[in-house]
């Protein structure tokens, strides 16, 4: 189990990509349109995890998905910002059984994966959802080294609930007091608090 990626919700992918490049010196690339979810993305490879720039592509389609509704709500309430994170696992089925969560699929050009805990993570963003990419799907985090990878993630919320949600896994997390949120990400030796 490892931190797979952190989601940066945005109204405009081009503007978000420009901000990340100005703040972190990293370029966004790839990504695409998610089928049946109403979202599209770009990937900022960190060489050990990645930052996903995520926006609504089709408001009607997004209104019917947990992820699409969460992005829309985030943008309307607070504008662009960190809004979620995912943990990579080998198989989501045992995690779903342990948590009592639904298993869903996500697909876009170059990616198919199974997810669990998405609805819960969108309601309580200090919780991650879990992802297992299908066989043969490359990890978009890029080559080891790169930007230094995800060194840590800072979230605010209920620390015991998070520990239980993760099944006791030891991940590089900083849990602080406050309303449920993703607050900051450590990228190599840099800290980003957009």
TADAJO-V205186 format. One record per residue. N is the residue number from 0. OMEGA is omega in whole degrees, 0 to 359 (999 if undefined). Layout:
N/OMEGA
N/OMEGA
This chain:
0/179
1/173
2/183
3/179
4/178
5/184
6/173
7/179
8/181
9/177
10/185
11/182
12/181
13/179
14/179
15/178
16/178
17/179
18/180
19/179
20/179
21/184
22/187
23/181
24/182
25/181
26/174
27/180
28/171
29/183
30/181
31/183
32/177
33/181
34/173
35/179
36/178
37/181
38/171
39/187
40/168
41/185
42/172
43/182
44/181
45/180
46/184
47/190
48/179
49/175
50/179
51/173
52/189
53/182
54/176
55/177
56/182
57/184
58/180
59/178
60/180
61/180
62/181
63/181
64/178
65/182
66/180
67/178
68/181
69/179
70/179
71/180
72/180
73/182
74/180
75/184
76/190
77/183
78/181
79/175
80/177
81/184
82/181
83/178
84/183
85/177
86/178
87/175
88/179
89/184
90/181
91/184
92/179
93/178
94/179
95/179
96/180
97/185
98/185
99/182
100/179
101/174
102/178
103/176
104/174
105/181
106/170
107/179
108/178
109/181
110/163
111/182
112/174
113/184
114/168
115/180
116/183
117/182
118/180
119/180
120/178
121/176
122/182
123/192
124/173
125/175
126/173
127/162
128/185
129/184
130/171
131/179
132/178
133/180
134/178
135/179
136/183
137/174
138/183
139/185
140/176
141/183
142/176
143/184
144/176
145/180
146/179
147/177
148/176
149/181
150/180
151/176
152/177
153/177
154/173
155/180
156/185
157/184
158/178
159/178
160/178
161/179
162/178
163/180
164/181
165/181
166/179
167/180
168/180
169/180
170/181
171/184
172/169
173/181
174/182
175/178
176/176
177/177
178/181
179/182
180/166
181/188
182/185
183/178
184/172
185/179
186/186
187/178
188/182
189/176
190/180
191/177
192/184
193/999
